[in-house]
Each structure stands twice: as structure tokens, then as C-alpha cells.
Amino acid sequence: MEPSNPYIPPKASVADVTTDTIEQLNRVAAGQRLVIMALLFSIVAQVFARALGPLGLIFLLAAYVISIVGVVRLASALGGSRLTQVLYAVGLIVPLVNIAILLVLSSRATRRLQAGGYKVGLLGARARGA
């Protein structure tokens, strides 16, 4: 019969510990902020496009460019392949799919950042020093 020690602390699962470095998490935070800003700018651009007519389409085009840059950066920071990044960028062309892509990527980034100890607010997490 083995003696059991009641004072041994419980052992943590290795899967609970994040292996991301601060530099990787800062890239995720920067990408998430860009995606959130792109989402907000896209909503404002839709309003401008309806109110200003052809001139408002410039805002809409700028919103798509910001969205594409943000999605590619965030997908890269989250470890997505080039094919995944291209599929996300192509998916941004479809009107309601683009919002879903932005929200899903932001949600994934939030989970990764919270697991790394970052506080995530409405406009994302701020990068922190090493």
C-alpha cells in the first residue's frame, strides 16, 4: 500500500499554459485593433456611401482596403496559412460574410490574448512591453 500525501499540490495541465511570447501576443493585439477599427470604419463608410453618393464610395473602398490589411495581419499573427489569409481576404468582398469574418477573427484574438494575460476592451487590447 502506497502512502498518500494530502499536501501535494495539484498538477497543472500543460494545455492550460500559453506558449505565446509577448512579441507574438503584441502582433495579435495590433492586428485585432486594426480589425476592430476596420469594422467600425466600414459601418461609417456605409453611411457615407448612402449619404454622399459616388463620393462616399471612396470611403467604402478605403474601408475594404483597411479590412483586408487587418485580416491578413491578424490571420498571420494567429498562425494562419497563406491560403487561409487569401480566403479571408476574398471573403471580405461578400457583404455579410465580411462582418462575420471580422467578428470571428476578433473573437479568436480575444481568446488568445486573454489566455496570455492581456485585458481586452471594446477596442481590443493594448500592446505591452517586454
N, CA, C and O atoms as CSV, one atom per row, in Angstrom:
chain,resi,resn,atom,element,x,y,z
A,1,MET,N,N,0.840,-1.165,0.000
A,1,MET,CA,C,0.000,0.000,0.000
A,1,MET,C,C,0.894,1.240,0.000
A,1,MET,O,O,1.795,1.369,0.829
A,2,GLU,N,N,0.628,2.169,-0.961
A,2,GLU,CA,C,1.425,3.388,-1.058
A,2,GLU,C,C,0.892,4.447,-0.114
A,2,GLU,O,O,-0.317,4.649,-0.003
A,3,PRO,N,N,1.809,5.120,0.565
A,3,PRO,CA,C,1.334,6.222,1.403
A,3,PRO,C,C,0.939,7.406,0.522
A,3,PRO,O,O,1.649,7.728,-0.431
A,4,SER,N,N,-0.146,8.036,0.819
A,4,SER,CA,C,-0.610,9.180,0.033
A,4,SER,C,C,-0.400,10.448,0.839
A,4,SER,O,O,-0.763,10.513,2.014
A,5,ASN,N,N,0.172,11.428,0.223
A,5,ASN,CA,C,0.459,12.688,0.876
A,5,ASN,C,C,-0.643,13.693,0.527
A,5,ASN,O,O,-0.749,14.086,-0.634
A,6,PRO,N,N,-1.457,14.116,1.478
A,6,PRO,CA,C,-2.541,15.051,1.185
A,6,PRO,C,C,-2.049,16.472,0.928
A,6,PRO,O,O,-2.834,17.335,0.537
A,7,TYR,N,N,-0.749,16.725,1.145
A,7,TYR,CA,C,-0.223,18.082,0.996
A,7,TYR,C,C,0.433,18.338,-0.365
A,7,TYR,O,O,0.996,19.411,-0.587
A,8,ILE,N,N,0.365,17.370,-1.267
A,8,ILE,CA,C,0.918,17.552,-2.605
A,8,ILE,C,C,-0.037,18.456,-3.399
A,8,ILE,O,O,-1.234,18.183,-3.475
A,9,PRO,N,N,0.500,19.532,-3.988
A,9,PRO,CA,C,-0.377,20.420,-4.759
A,9,PRO,C,C,-0.844,19.736,-6.043
A,9,PRO,O,O,-0.164,18.849,-6.559
A,10,PRO,N,N,-1.977,20.138,-6.546
A,10,PRO,CA,C,-2.461,19.542,-7.796
A,10,PRO,C,C,-1.534,19.926,-8.951
A,10,PRO,O,O,-0.912,20.988,-8.936
A,11,LYS,N,N,-1.453,19.054,-9.937
A,11,LYS,CA,C,-0.583,19.299,-11.083
A,11,LYS,C,C,-1.388,19.959,-12.193
A,11,LYS,O,O,-2.503,19.541,-12.507
A,12,ALA,N,N,-0.804,20.995,-12.780
A,12,ALA,CA,C,-1.473,21.739,-13.846
A,12,ALA,C,C,-1.326,20.999,-15.169
A,12,ALA,O,O,-0.313,20.348,-15.426
A,13,SER,N,N,-2.331,21.109,-15.980
A,13,SER,CA,C,-2.285,20.540,-17.311
A,13,SER,C,C,-1.425,21.439,-18.199
A,13,SER,O,O,-1.499,22.663,-18.089
A,14,VAL,N,N,-0.627,20.860,-19.060
A,14,VAL,CA,C,0.243,21.647,-19.923
A,14,VAL,C,C,-0.576,22.421,-20.948
A,14,VAL,O,O,-0.134,23.478,-21.398
A,15,ALA,N,N,-1.735,21.941,-21.329
A,15,ALA,CA,C,-2.564,22.612,-22.320
A,15,ALA,C,C,-3.101,23.941,-21.800
A,15,ALA,O,O,-3.476,24.796,-22.602
A,16,ASP,N,N,-3.151,24.139,-20.499
A,16,ASP,CA,C,-3.663,25.380,-19.938
A,16,ASP,C,C,-2.659,26.527,-20.040
A,16,ASP,O,O,-3.038,27.694,-19.942
A,17,VAL,N,N,-1.401,26.204,-20.233
A,17,VAL,CA,C,-0.357,27.214,-20.243
A,17,VAL,C,C,-0.130,27.668,-21.678
A,17,VAL,O,O,0.062,26.847,-22.575
A,18,THR,N,N,-0.153,28.988,-21.890
A,18,THR,CA,C,0.081,29.515,-23.233
A,18,THR,C,C,1.575,29.571,-23.522
A,18,THR,O,O,2.375,29.875,-22.637
A,19,THR,N,N,1.944,29.277,-24.760
A,19,THR,CA,C,3.348,29.289,-25.142
A,19,THR,C,C,3.671,30.506,-26.000
A,19,THR,O,O,4.777,30.601,-26.532
A,20,ASP,N,N,2.742,31.430,-26.146
A,20,ASP,CA,C,2.969,32.623,-26.952
A,20,ASP,C,C,3.915,33.570,-26.235
A,20,ASP,O,O,3.848,33.734,-25.017
A,21,THR,N,N,4.787,34.184,-26.997
A,21,THR,CA,C,5.677,35.189,-26.433
A,21,THR,C,C,4.952,36.535,-26.434
A,21,THR,O,O,3.907,36.694,-27.065
A,22,ILE,N,N,5.522,37.488,-25.721
A,22,ILE,CA,C,4.911,38.817,-25.664
A,22,ILE,C,C,4.913,39.452,-27.048
A,22,ILE,O,O,3.975,40.166,-27.404
A,23,GLU,N,N,5.952,39.199,-27.826
A,23,GLU,CA,C,6.016,39.755,-29.185
A,23,GLU,C,C,4.882,39.207,-30.054
A,23,GLU,O,O,4.255,39.961,-30.799
A,24,GLN,N,N,4.615,37.900,-29.964
A,24,GLN,CA,C,3.519,37.303,-30.731
A,24,GLN,C,C,2.173,37.865,-30.277
A,24,GLN,O,O,1.314,38.188,-31.097
A,25,LEU,N,N,2.005,37.975,-28.970
A,25,LEU,CA,C,0.743,38.500,-28.457
A,25,LEU,C,C,0.561,39.977,-28.819
A,25,LEU,O,O,-0.564,40.420,-29.051
A,26,ASN,N,N,1.646,40.735,-28.869
A,26,ASN,CA,C,1.550,42.130,-29.294
A,26,ASN,C,C,1.142,42.229,-30.760
A,26,ASN,O,O,0.389,43.128,-31.136
A,27,ARG,N,N,1.636,41.307,-31.592
A,27,ARG,CA,C,1.201,41.276,-33.000
A,27,ARG,C,C,-0.276,40.945,-33.100
A,27,ARG,O,O,-0.988,41.528,-33.917
A,28,VAL,N,N,-0.746,40.012,-32.274
A,28,VAL,CA,C,-2.172,39.678,-32.262
A,28,VAL,C,C,-2.988,40.884,-31.803
A,28,VAL,O,O,-4.034,41.184,-32.378
A,29,ALA,N,N,-2.511,41.573,-30.771
A,29,ALA,CA,C,-3.230,42.746,-30.261
A,29,ALA,C,C,-3.300,43.850,-31.315
A,29,ALA,O,O,-4.345,44.476,-31.489
A,30,ALA,N,N,-2.195,44.090,-32.015
A,30,ALA,CA,C,-2.185,45.121,-33.057
A,30,ALA,C,C,-3.115,44.741,-34.213
A,30,ALA,O,O,-3.836,45.587,-34.742
A,31,GLY,N,N,-3.093,43.480,-34.595
A,31,GLY,CA,C,-3.983,43.020,-35.661
A,31,GLY,C,C,-5.443,43.113,-35.261
A,31,GLY,O,O,-6.296,43.475,-36.072
A,32,GLN,N,N,-5.729,42.782,-34.006
A,32,GLN,CA,C,-7.113,42.859,-33.535
A,32,GLN,C,C,-7.608,44.298,-33.519
A,32,GLN,O,O,-8.745,44.566,-33.906
A,33,ARG,N,N,-6.768,45.221,-33.076
A,33,ARG,CA,C,-7.171,46.631,-33.068
A,33,ARG,C,C,-7.448,47.121,-34.480
A,33,ARG,O,O,-8.391,47.881,-34.698
A,34,LEU,N,N,-6.634,46.695,-35.441
A,34,LEU,CA,C,-6.836,47.085,-36.829
A,34,LEU,C,C,-8.140,46.502,-37.377
A,34,LEU,O,O,-8.861,47.176,-38.113
A,35,VAL,N,N,-8.440,45.261,-37.024
A,35,VAL,CA,C,-9.684,44.634,-37.484
A,35,VAL,C,C,-10.898,45.331,-36.871
A,35,VAL,O,O,-11.893,45.552,-37.561
A,36,ILE,N,N,-10.829,45.675,-35.598
A,36,ILE,CA,C,-11.949,46.357,-34.954
A,36,ILE,C,C,-12.136,47.748,-35.554
A,36,ILE,O,O,-13.265,48.170,-35.802
A,37,MET,N,N,-11.042,48.455,-35.787
A,37,MET,CA,C,-11.143,49.768,-36.429
A,37,MET,C,C,-11.710,49.637,-37.842
A,37,MET,O,O,-12.494,50.482,-38.275
A,38,ALA,N,N,-11.322,48.587,-38.559
A,38,ALA,CA,C,-11.849,48.359,-39.903
A,38,ALA,C,C,-13.345,48.096,-39.859
A,38,ALA,O,O,-14.091,48.566,-40.718
A,39,LEU,N,N,-13.782,47.344,-38.856
A,39,LEU,CA,C,-15.215,47.076,-38.714
A,39,LEU,C,C,-15.990,48.360,-38.453
A,39,LEU,O,O,-17.033,48.591,-39.065
A,40,LEU,N,N,-15.494,49.188,-37.559
A,40,LEU,CA,C,-16.156,50.462,-37.265
A,40,LEU,C,C,-16.110,51.402,-38.465
A,40,LEU,O,O,-17.102,52.059,-38.781
A,41,PHE,N,N,-14.959,51.467,-39.134
A,41,PHE,CA,C,-14.834,52.330,-40.305
A,41,PHE,C,C,-15.729,51.846,-41.437
A,41,PHE,O,O,-16.249,52.658,-42.201
A,42,SER,N,N,-15.912,50.558,-41.556
A,42,SER,CA,C,-16.787,50.015,-42.591
A,42,SER,C,C,-18.240,50.416,-42.350
A,42,SER,O,O,-18.970,50.690,-43.303
A,43,ILE,N,N,-18.663,50.453,-41.098
A,43,ILE,CA,C,-20.030,50.888,-40.783
A,43,ILE,C,C,-20.202,52.367,-41.122
A,43,ILE,O,O,-21.206,52.760,-41.715
A,44,VAL,N,N,-19.221,53.184,-40.744
A,44,VAL,CA,C,-19.271,54.619,-41.059
A,44,VAL,C,C,-19.223,54.829,-42.570
A,44,VAL,O,O,-19.914,55.704,-43.092
A,45,ALA,N,N,-18.422,54.046,-43.273
A,45,ALA,CA,C,-18.321,54.177,-44.723
A,45,ALA,C,C,-19.634,53.825,-45.408
A,45,ALA,O,O,-19.987,54.431,-46.420
A,46,GLN,N,N,-20.355,52.857,-44.869
A,46,GLN,CA,C,-21.672,52.518,-45.439
A,46,GLN,C,C,-22.620,53.704,-45.335
A,46,GLN,O,O,-23.368,53.991,-46.270
A,47,VAL,N,N,-22.589,54.388,-44.207
A,47,VAL,CA,C,-23.442,55.564,-44.013
A,47,VAL,C,C,-23.035,56.671,-44.994
A,47,VAL,O,O,-23.886,57.296,-45.626
A,48,PHE,N,N,-21.727,56.901,-45.111
A,48,PHE,CA,C,-21.245,57.929,-46.036
A,48,PHE,C,C,-21.577,57.567,-47.485
A,48,PHE,O,O,-21.925,58.446,-48.273
A,49,ALA,N,N,-21.476,56.299,-47.843
A,49,ALA,CA,C,-21.762,55.873,-49.207
A,49,ALA,C,C,-23.224,56.138,-49.556
A,49,ALA,O,O,-23.538,56.498,-50.690
A,50,ARG,N,N,-24.102,55.964,-48.597
A,50,ARG,CA,C,-25.525,56.218,-48.856
A,50,ARG,C,C,-25.832,57.714,-48.861
A,50,ARG,O,O,-26.683,58.173,-49.623
A,51,ALA,N,N,-25.139,58.472,-48.013
A,51,ALA,CA,C,-25.426,59.900,-47.892
A,51,ALA,C,C,-24.759,60.732,-48.983
A,51,ALA,O,O,-25.350,61.694,-49.474
A,52,LEU,N,N,-23.541,60.375,-49.364
A,52,LEU,CA,C,-22.775,61.198,-50.293
A,52,LEU,C,C,-22.786,60.691,-51.729
A,52,LEU,O,O,-22.257,61.355,-52.620
A,53,GLY,N,N,-23.366,59.553,-51.959
A,53,GLY,CA,C,-23.429,59.013,-53.315
A,53,GLY,C,C,-22.070,58.540,-53.798
A,53,GLY,O,O,-21.367,57.828,-53.082
A,54,PRO,N,N,-21.690,58.941,-55.034
A,54,PRO,CA,C,-20.424,58.464,-55.608
A,54,PRO,C,C,-19.197,58.855,-54.788
A,54,PRO,O,O,-18.228,58.097,-54.741
A,55,LEU,N,N,-19.215,60.011,-54.146
A,55,LEU,CA,C,-18.091,60.430,-53.317
A,55,LEU,C,C,-17.932,59.509,-52.103
A,55,LEU,O,O,-16.815,59.288,-51.634
A,56,GLY,N,N,-19.037,58.978,-51.598
A,56,GLY,CA,C,-18.994,58.075,-50.456
A,56,GLY,C,C,-18.374,56.728,-50.783
A,56,GLY,O,O,-17.949,56.001,-49.886
A,57,LEU,N,N,-18.321,56.392,-52.077
A,57,LEU,CA,C,-17.712,55.124,-52.466
A,57,LEU,C,C,-16.210,55.116,-52.187
A,57,LEU,O,O,-15.615,54.052,-52.018
A,58,ILE,N,N,-15.609,56.278,-52.140
A,58,ILE,CA,C,-14.186,56.355,-51.783
A,58,ILE,C,C,-13.982,55.869,-50.345
A,58,ILE,O,O,-13.024,55.152,-50.055
A,59,PHE,N,N,-14.887,56.263,-49.450
A,59,PHE,CA,C,-14.806,55.801,-48.062
A,59,PHE,C,C,-15.019,54.291,-47.990
A,59,PHE,O,O,-14.367,53.599,-47.208
A,60,LEU,N,N,-15.933,53.794,-48.808
A,60,LEU,CA,C,-16.207,52.361,-48.819
A,60,LEU,C,C,-14.989,51.581,-49.323
A,60,LEU,O,O,-14.647,50.531,-48.778
A,61,LEU,N,N,-14.350,52.093,-50.351
A,61,LEU,CA,C,-13.151,51.446,-50.871
A,61,LEU,C,C,-12.031,51.462,-49.830
A,61,LEU,O,O,-11.326,50.468,-49.657
A,62,ALA,N,N,-11.871,52.580,-49.147
A,62,ALA,CA,C,-10.850,52.672,-48.086
A,62,ALA,C,C,-11.156,51.676,-46.961
A,62,ALA,O,O,-10.243,51.067,-46.406
A,63,ALA,N,N,-12.425,51.515,-46.631
A,63,ALA,CA,C,-12.809,50.560,-45.580
A,63,ALA,C,C,-12.452,49.135,-45.983
A,63,ALA,O,O,-12.002,48.351,-45.147
A,64,TYR,N,N,-12.649,48.786,-47.262
A,64,TYR,CA,C,-12.296,47.444,-47.723
A,64,TYR,C,C,-10.793,47.219,-47.671
A,64,TYR,O,O,-10.338,46.137,-47.297
A,65,VAL,N,N,-10.020,48.230,-48.044
A,65,VAL,CA,C,-8.560,48.091,-48.009
A,65,VAL,C,C,-8.083,47.910,-46.570
A,65,VAL,O,O,-7.241,47.054,-46.299
A,66,ILE,N,N,-8.616,48.709,-45.649
A,66,ILE,CA,C,-8.236,48.577,-44.233
A,66,ILE,C,C,-8.650,47.206,-43.700
A,66,ILE,O,O,-7.914,46.589,-42.930
A,67,SER,N,N,-9.815,46.737,-44.105
A,67,SER,CA,C,-10.281,45.414,-43.666
A,67,SER,C,C,-9.354,44.313,-44.154
A,67,SER,O,O,-9.010,43.402,-43.401
A,68,ILE,N,N,-8.949,44.398,-45.417
A,68,ILE,CA,C,-8.077,43.367,-45.977
A,68,ILE,C,C,-6.722,43.363,-45.265
A,68,ILE,O,O,-6.207,42.304,-44.908
A,69,VAL,N,N,-6.156,44.540,-45.064
A,69,VAL,CA,C,-4.861,44.627,-44.367
A,69,VAL,C,C,-4.994,44.075,-42.944
A,69,VAL,O,O,-4.140,43.311,-42.493
A,70,GLY,N,N,-6.057,44.458,-42.240
A,70,GLY,CA,C,-6.253,43.990,-40.866
A,70,GLY,C,C,-6.442,42.491,-40.780
A,70,GLY,O,O,-5.880,41.842,-39.898
A,71,VAL,N,N,-7.233,41.933,-41.693
A,71,VAL,CA,C,-7.489,40.493,-41.673
A,71,VAL,C,C,-6.220,39.708,-41.987
A,71,VAL,O,O,-5.943,38.692,-41.350
A,72,VAL,N,N,-5.460,40.168,-42.953
A,72,VAL,CA,C,-4.225,39.455,-43.301
A,72,VAL,C,C,-3.227,39.517,-42.141
A,72,VAL,O,O,-2.587,38.515,-41.822
A,73,ARG,N,N,-3.093,40.679,-41.514
A,73,ARG,CA,C,-2.166,40.796,-40.378
A,73,ARG,C,C,-2.606,39.943,-39.197
A,73,ARG,O,O,-1.787,39.267,-38.574
A,74,LEU,N,N,-3.912,39.976,-38.887
A,74,LEU,CA,C,-4.386,39.207,-37.734
A,74,LEU,C,C,-4.324,37.712,-37.999
A,74,LEU,O,O,-3.937,36.945,-37.117
A,75,ALA,N,N,-4.699,37.288,-39.198
A,75,ALA,CA,C,-4.630,35.863,-39.526
A,75,ALA,C,C,-3.184,35.379,-39.495
A,75,ALA,O,O,-2.913,34.252,-39.080
A,76,SER,N,N,-2.265,36.218,-39.929
A,76,SER,CA,C,-0.851,35.863,-39.875
A,76,SER,C,C,-0.380,35.759,-38.429
A,76,SER,O,O,0.344,34.826,-38.080
A,77,ALA,N,N,-0.785,36.711,-37.582
A,77,ALA,CA,C,-0.386,36.694,-36.171
A,77,ALA,C,C,-0.980,35.502,-35.431
A,77,ALA,O,O,-0.379,34.990,-34.486
A,78,LEU,N,N,-2.165,35.059,-35.861
A,78,LEU,CA,C,-2.795,33.911,-35.214
A,78,LEU,C,C,-2.251,32.581,-35.731
A,78,LEU,O,O,-2.628,31.517,-35.241
A,79,GLY,N,N,-1.355,32.649,-36.734
A,79,GLY,CA,C,-0.738,31.426,-37.236
A,79,GLY,C,C,-1.451,30.819,-38.416
A,79,GLY,O,O,-1.251,29.639,-38.704
A,80,GLY,N,N,-2.274,31.576,-39.108
A,80,GLY,CA,C,-2.981,31.062,-40.266
A,80,GLY,C,C,-2.058,30.937,-41.470
A,80,GLY,O,O,-1.092,31.689,-41.601
A,81,SER,N,N,-2.353,29.995,-42.337
A,81,SER,CA,C,-1.542,29.797,-43.538
A,81,SER,C,C,-1.836,30.887,-44.566
A,81,SER,O,O,-2.792,31.648,-44.414
A,82,ARG,N,N,-1.029,30.959,-45.594
A,82,ARG,CA,C,-1.250,31.943,-46.675
A,82,ARG,C,C,-2.584,31.691,-47.355
A,82,ARG,O,O,-3.286,32.635,-47.714
A,83,LEU,N,N,-2.940,30.425,-47.534
A,83,LEU,CA,C,-4.216,30.089,-48.166
A,83,LEU,C,C,-5.380,30.611,-47.328
A,83,LEU,O,O,-6.341,31.157,-47.870
A,84,THR,N,N,-5.297,30.446,-46.028
A,84,THR,CA,C,-6.337,30.946,-45.133
A,84,THR,C,C,-6.434,32.464,-45.215
A,84,THR,O,O,-7.535,33.015,-45.233
A,85,GLN,N,N,-5.301,33.136,-45.264
A,85,GLN,CA,C,-5.298,34.590,-45.360
A,85,GLN,C,C,-5.949,35.047,-46.663
A,85,GLN,O,O,-6.717,36.009,-46.676
A,86,VAL,N,N,-5.641,34.354,-47.752
A,86,VAL,CA,C,-6.228,34.709,-49.047
A,86,VAL,C,C,-7.731,34.453,-49.038
A,86,VAL,O,O,-8.501,35.261,-49.557
A,87,LEU,N,N,-8.152,33.333,-48.450
A,87,LEU,CA,C,-9.591,33.032,-48.388
A,87,LEU,C,C,-10.341,34.065,-47.546
A,87,LEU,O,O,-11.448,34.471,-47.901
A,88,TYR,N,N,-9.742,34.486,-46.439
A,88,TYR,CA,C,-10.358,35.538,-45.635
A,88,TYR,C,C,-10.471,36.834,-46.437
A,88,TYR,O,O,-11.507,37.498,-46.412
A,89,ALA,N,N,-9.393,37.188,-47.151
A,89,ALA,CA,C,-9.390,38.432,-47.931
A,89,ALA,C,C,-10.435,38.383,-49.043
A,89,ALA,O,O,-11.110,39.380,-49.295
A,90,VAL,N,N,-10.575,37.252,-49.704
A,90,VAL,CA,C,-11.589,37.108,-50.755
A,90,VAL,C,C,-12.986,37.125,-50.139
A,90,VAL,O,O,-13.917,37.669,-50.732
A,91,GLY,N,N,-13.137,36.543,-48.971
A,91,GLY,CA,C,-14.429,36.529,-48.296
A,91,GLY,C,C,-14.909,37.907,-47.872
A,91,GLY,O,O,-16.103,38.105,-47.645
A,92,LEU,N,N,-13.999,38.856,-47.763
A,92,LEU,CA,C,-14.384,40.215,-47.382
A,92,LEU,C,C,-15.184,40.925,-48.464
A,92,LEU,O,O,-15.815,41.948,-48.196
A,93,ILE,N,N,-15.165,40.402,-49.669
A,93,ILE,CA,C,-15.919,41.016,-50.761
A,93,ILE,C,C,-17.420,40.801,-50.579
A,93,ILE,O,O,-18.217,41.665,-50.946
A,94,VAL,N,N,-17.806,39.679,-50.025
A,94,VAL,CA,C,-19.220,39.353,-49.826
A,94,VAL,C,C,-19.755,40.172,-48.650
A,94,VAL,O,O,-19.174,40.133,-47.565
A,95,PRO,N,N,-20.857,40.915,-48.845
A,95,PRO,CA,C,-21.312,41.885,-47.843
A,95,PRO,C,C,-21.495,41.384,-46.412
A,95,PRO,O,O,-20.908,41.978,-45.507
A,96,LEU,N,N,-22.245,40.366,-46.156
A,96,LEU,CA,C,-22.458,39.944,-44.765
A,96,LEU,C,C,-21.372,38.997,-44.272
A,96,LEU,O,O,-21.146,38.872,-43.069
A,97,VAL,N,N,-20.714,38.344,-45.194
A,97,VAL,CA,C,-19.630,37.443,-44.814
A,97,VAL,C,C,-18.458,38.237,-44.259
A,97,VAL,O,O,-17.757,37.762,-43.365
A,98,ASN,N,N,-18.236,39.454,-44.784
A,98,ASN,CA,C,-17.111,40.254,-44.297
A,98,ASN,C,C,-17.259,40.592,-42.818
A,98,ASN,O,O,-16.276,40.566,-42.078
A,99,ILE,N,N,-18.451,40.903,-42.387
A,99,ILE,CA,C,-18.669,41.194,-40.963
A,99,ILE,C,C,-18.440,39.944,-40.122
A,99,ILE,O,O,-17.850,40.007,-39.043
A,100,ALA,N,N,-18.914,38.802,-40.630
A,100,ALA,CA,C,-18.721,37.548,-39.897
A,100,ALA,C,C,-17.234,37.213,-39.776
A,100,ALA,O,O,-16.780,36.784,-38.715
A,101,ILE,N,N,-16.480,37.406,-40.851
A,101,ILE,CA,C,-15.035,37.130,-40.813
A,101,ILE,C,C,-14.347,38.031,-39.798
A,101,ILE,O,O,-13.531,37.565,-39.003
A,102,LEU,N,N,-14.675,39.327,-39.822
A,102,LEU,CA,C,-14.063,40.263,-38.885
A,102,LEU,C,C,-14.390,39.904,-37.439
A,102,LEU,O,O,-13.520,39.969,-36.570
A,103,LEU,N,N,-15.636,39.526,-37.179
A,103,LEU,CA,C,-16.034,39.179,-35.816
A,103,LEU,C,C,-15.397,37.869,-35.339
A,103,LEU,O,O,-14.987,37.764,-34.183
A,104,VAL,N,N,-15.315,36.883,-36.217
A,104,VAL,CA,C,-14.727,35.596,-35.833
A,104,VAL,C,C,-13.240,35.753,-35.535
A,104,VAL,O,O,-12.741,35.217,-34.546
A,105,LEU,N,N,-12.531,36.488,-36.392
A,105,LEU,CA,C,-11.101,36.698,-36.140
A,105,LEU,C,C,-10.868,37.498,-34.864
A,105,LEU,O,O,-9.938,37.214,-34.108
A,106,SER,N,N,-11.706,38.488,-34.628
A,106,SER,CA,C,-11.571,39.274,-33.402
A,106,SER,C,C,-11.831,38.411,-32.173
A,106,SER,O,O,-11.154,38.560,-31.156
A,107,SER,N,N,-12.793,37.524,-32.259
A,107,SER,CA,C,-13.103,36.626,-31.150
A,107,SER,C,C,-11.933,35.674,-30.870
A,107,SER,O,O,-11.589,35.433,-29.713
A,108,ARG,N,N,-11.328,35.139,-31.926
A,108,ARG,CA,C,-10.171,34.252,-31.747
A,108,ARG,C,C,-9.005,35.007,-31.104
A,108,ARG,O,O,-8.310,34.483,-30.233
A,109,ALA,N,N,-8.810,36.243,-31.551
A,109,ALA,CA,C,-7.733,37.051,-30.989
A,109,ALA,C,C,-7.996,37.356,-29.518
A,109,ALA,O,O,-7.074,37.332,-28.703
A,110,THR,N,N,-9.247,37.640,-29.175
A,110,THR,CA,C,-9.597,37.922,-27.785
A,110,THR,C,C,-9.285,36.733,-26.889
A,110,THR,O,O,-8.723,36.899,-25.806
A,111,ARG,N,N,-9.646,35.543,-27.332
A,111,ARG,CA,C,-9.360,34.350,-26.533
A,111,ARG,C,C,-7.862,34.144,-26.357
A,111,ARG,O,O,-7.405,33.811,-25.263
A,112,ARG,N,N,-7.094,34.339,-27.426
A,112,ARG,CA,C,-5.646,34.157,-27.354
A,112,ARG,C,C,-5.022,35.187,-26.419
A,112,ARG,O,O,-4.139,34.861,-25.625
A,113,LEU,N,N,-5.487,36.436,-26.517
A,113,LEU,CA,C,-4.924,37.491,-25.669
A,113,LEU,C,C,-5.292,37.305,-24.204
A,113,LEU,O,O,-4.459,37.528,-23.325
A,114,GLN,N,N,-6.521,36.902,-23.932
A,114,GLN,CA,C,-6.920,36.673,-22.544
A,114,GLN,C,C,-6.161,35.499,-21.950
A,114,GLN,O,O,-5.826,35.513,-20.766
A,115,ALA,N,N,-5.886,34.484,-22.760
A,115,ALA,CA,C,-5.092,33.351,-22.270
A,115,ALA,C,C,-3.657,33.787,-21.967
A,115,ALA,O,O,-2.986,33.192,-21.124
A,116,GLY,N,N,-3.193,34.828,-22.660
A,116,GLY,CA,C,-1.852,35.341,-22.424
A,116,GLY,C,C,-1.782,36.378,-21.323
A,116,GLY,O,O,-0.702,36.890,-21.026
A,117,GLY,N,N,-2.915,36.699,-20.711
A,117,GLY,CA,C,-2.922,37.623,-19.586
A,117,GLY,C,C,-3.223,39.069,-19.951
A,117,GLY,O,O,-3.072,39.954,-19.108
A,118,TYR,N,N,-3.639,39.329,-21.164
A,118,TYR,CA,C,-3.982,40.690,-21.576
A,118,TYR,C,C,-5.415,41.003,-21.177
A,118,TYR,O,O,-6.261,40.111,-21.107
A,119,LYS,N,N,-5.680,42.270,-20.917
A,119,LYS,CA,C,-7.047,42.731,-20.696
A,119,LYS,C,C,-7.561,43.267,-22.022
A,119,LYS,O,O,-6.957,44.161,-22.614
A,120,VAL,N,N,-8.668,42.722,-22.484
A,120,VAL,CA,C,-9.208,43.096,-23.782
A,120,VAL,C,C,-10.462,43.925,-23.568
A,120,VAL,O,O,-11.401,43.483,-22.906
A,121,GLY,N,N,-10.475,45.124,-24.128
A,121,GLY,CA,C,-11.621,46.014,-24.002
A,121,GLY,C,C,-12.413,46.094,-25.300
A,121,GLY,O,O,-12.289,45.234,-26.172
A,122,LEU,N,N,-13.219,47.129,-25.414
A,122,LEU,CA,C,-14.084,47.302,-26.578
A,122,LEU,C,C,-13.278,47.493,-27.853
A,122,LEU,O,O,-13.656,46.977,-28.905
A,123,LEU,N,N,-12.184,48.220,-27.775
A,123,LEU,CA,C,-11.353,48.461,-28.958
A,123,LEU,C,C,-10.118,47.561,-28.999
A,123,LEU,O,O,-9.124,47.904,-29.639
A,124,GLY,N,N,-10.173,46.438,-28.335
A,124,GLY,CA,C,-9.065,45.487,-28.350
A,124,GLY,C,C,-8.127,45.666,-27.180
A,124,GLY,O,O,-8.412,46.404,-26.237
A,125,ALA,N,N,-7.011,44.982,-27.256
A,125,ALA,CA,C,-6.007,45.046,-26.188
A,125,ALA,C,C,-4.869,45.932,-26.638
A,125,ALA,O,O,-4.588,46.045,-27.831
A,126,ARG,N,N,-4.225,46.553,-25.688
A,126,ARG,CA,C,-3.059,47.372,-25.995
A,126,ARG,C,C,-1.820,46.501,-25.917
A,126,ARG,O,O,-1.725,45.584,-25.102
A,127,ALA,N,N,-0.879,46.813,-26.785
A,127,ALA,CA,C,0.404,46.102,-26.757
A,127,ALA,C,C,1.157,46.501,-25.494
A,127,ALA,O,O,1.049,47.635,-25.029
A,128,ARG,N,N,1.910,45.572,-24.951
A,128,ARG,CA,C,2.685,45.892,-23.750
A,128,ARG,C,C,4.143,45.568,-23.987
A,128,ARG,O,O,4.491,44.814,-24.896
A,129,GLY,N,N,4.978,46.142,-23.165
A,129,GLY,CA,C,6.430,45.984,-23.325
A,129,GLY,C,C,6.906,44.620,-22.875
A,129,GLY,O,O,6.208,43.903,-22.158
A,130,ALA,N,N,8.095,44.279,-23.304
A,130,ALA,CA,C,8.690,43.002,-22.947
A,130,ALA,C,C,9.145,43.073,-21.548
A,130,ALA,O,O,9.685,42.098,-21.025
